């Protein structure tokens, strides 16, 4: 079994079955996953994200492969393999799983609430709940600018893939992406932090337990560092979001995948 056997003419069920078999029986399957025809890549990307989102066993039960996997690697090893495959395929095909896209997000206000060197932060709304919309700045007037846009989008796709799989009390949740609200710019969406960043929060609450803040931040970083593949934050600063408990947010940088 290999990725070469997947055809865009196969049914979704058959592509799903072949994908799960490659994950189970093919050593380091991310190394050759780009052998999948481009036309079938969308389906494989959707399957990989569903495996991760449904915690593996639910999806395997649907496709009656549970017995085959009982003697296989642990769920953690399987999760790691799925993430690596998804990251490689997303980078090479410039596609994200459809479940990542937030279609019903609305802009709140006429100006961004803050900004940095590469993005502006807007307040948004999804189903009546306030969200944070990080809008990338694109400058594509010439060929150099267009190449930079492509690189930036690839990096954002990678950040989205990795961030979507994280779940920890001290890591800011990732809600999804949007390409329509500020088209042609690309948006990353997360919950709105009413307490602002930690520097602002502590200036308003000077007696707050700073040691507890540090412990909660350290717990979030410990979680990221112990993942496989390992994740580094790359930009831990006091201007990042604050909430109760204090959350890690900002630039999520996965380690390069060994091919």
N, C-alpha and C positions, 0 to 999 in steps of 0.2 A: 504494500500500500504506500502510495506517495501522492504528493500534491499534483503530479502530472496527470493523474487519473481523473481529476475533476474537470468537468466540461460545462460550459454555459448552457448546454442543451439538456443537462440533467435536471430533474425536478428538485425543488427546494429540499424535500425530504432526503433524496439521495445525496445531495451536496452536504447536507447536515451530517448524515451518517458517515460519509467519507472523511469529513473534517474531524469528527470525533475519533475516528480510527487512526488518522494521521497523528493526532495529538497523543493518542495512547501508545501507539506501536512504533512511531518513527522517531529515531534519536535526534534530539535538537531540531525539531521541525521548523523552527523559525529561520533556519539557515537557507532553506529552499522554498519557503512559502511563496516567494515571488514568481515561482513557476506556474502558479495558478493563472489561468487566462484572465485578462482584465475584466471581461464581461461577467465572470463568475465571482470576482473579488467582493462585490457588494454583499452577496449572500454569505460568503465566508466571514466577512467582517461582522455581519449581523449575528451569525452563529456564535462567534467567539465572544461577543459582548453578552449574549444571552447566557452562555456558559458561566461567565463571571457574575452576571447579575442574579441568576437563578441558583447560584451556589452549587453548580455542577450536578448534584444528585437529582434535582428536579428535572433538569433537561434530559439527563441520561435515562431517567425513568420513562419519560415520554417516548424515547426512541429505543427502549428495551435493550440497552447496552450495559446495564448495571452489573450483570454477572461477569461480563468480560473485564470490567474495571476493578472488580474486587481484589484481584491479585496484582493490580498495577500500582503506580506510585500514589503517595498520599494526596489528599485534597490540596494541601499547600503546594506541593510540587506541581500538581496539575494546574493550579491557579497561576503559578509562576510561568509555566509553559504557555498558557493562554495569553497572558499579558505580553510576553515577549513576541509571540506570533502576531498579536493585534498591533503592537507598536510598529513592527517591521512592515506589515501590510499597509497600515495607514500612511506611513511615511512614503512608501513607494507608489501608492495609488491615490494619495491626496483625497481620501474619503474618511468620513466619520460615521459611526453607527447612527441610524436614524433616531434612536432613542436619546441622543445627545441634544437634539435641536428643540429649543423652546420657541414655539410658534406664537404663543399668546402673550408675549412680553410687551409692555408698553413703556414709553419714556415718560418720566415725571419731571416737569420743569423745562426751561428753555436753555439752560446752561449747565455744564458739568460742575459737580461739587468740588472736584479736585482733579489733579493731573500730574503726570510725570513725564519722563523723557520720551516714552514710547506709547503711552495710552492716556486716555481721559476716563475719569470715573463719573458715571451718571447714576442718578437714582431712577429705578424702574419699578414696575409693578407686574406681578403675575397673579391672576385670580384674587386680586385685592390685597395681596401681600407685597410688602416693599422688598425689592431686591437690589443688589449692586450690579451694575452693568459696566464692565471694563471694556472700553472701545479702543481698539488698536488704531494708531495713526499710520496711514499709508501715504507714501510719497512715491509716485510712479510716473513722473513726467518723462523719464528717459529709460533707456535699457537698464542702466545700473539700478535705478529705482524699482523697476519691475522685477529684477532679480532679487532685490532685497525684500520685496513683498512676498515673493514665493518662499524665500527662506523663512521669513517671519511667520507665514501661515503654517509651514511645516512644523516649526517649533511650537506654535500654538496648538496644533493638532496633537502633537506629542504630549504637551502639558495637559490637554483635555483628557486624553486617553488615560494617563496615569492618575490624574486627580479624581476622575470618575470612580476609580476602584478603591479609593481611600474611605475608611470609616473609623473614626476615633473621636472621643469627646473633645479632644484638644486640637483637632484639625478641621478647619473651615470646610463645610460641605460644598460640593460642586453641583450646581443645578443644571448647567448645560451651556449651549452656545446659540448664537443667533447671527444670521447673515443678512437679514432684511431690514432690521430696525435702523441701522446706520450704514446701509449699503453705500459704497462697496466695502466699508470697513467690517471687521470681524469682531464679535463680542463674546466675552466670557462672562457667565452669570453665576453669582453666588448670593447667599443671604445677605441682607443689609444689616450691618452692625451698628445699632443705635448708640453704643458707647464710644464709637469712633475708634481711634488707635489708642494704644496703651499709654503713650505720653500724654495725650489729651485727657484720658480717663483719670490718670493719677494726678494730673494738675487740678482736677475737679474733686478728687477724693484722696487727699494727701495722706490720710490715715489708713488707707487700704493696705492689707497685708501684702507687702512686696515679695516676701519669701514665697507665699502661696502662688503668686503670679509666676515666679521663676520656676517653681516646681511643675506647674501645669504646662508651661512652655516646654520644659525639658521632657515631660511625658510625651508631648506631641512629636518632638524631634526624635526621641527614642523609638517611637512607633515607626517613623519614616525610615530610620537607619536600620531597623531590624527586618524590613521587608525584603523579599526576593522577587525581582531585582531591587537592589537598594536604591533609596531615594534621598537626595540631599536637598535642603531648602534653597540654598545659594544666596539668600538675601534676607537674613533675619535682622530686622531693624525695629526700632520702637514705633515707627510710623505705620506699622502693620495693624490690622484690625484687632480690636479688643472686644471681649464679650465674657459672659460668665458661663462655664469656666473659660479662661483665656485660650484663644485659638491660634494655631499656626495658620497663616495665610500668605498669599503672595506667590513668588516664583517657585514652582515645583520642578526640580531638575532630576530626571532619572539618570542613573548610570548608563553609559553606552552598553549596548548588547553585544556580547562576544559572538562573532560569527565564525 
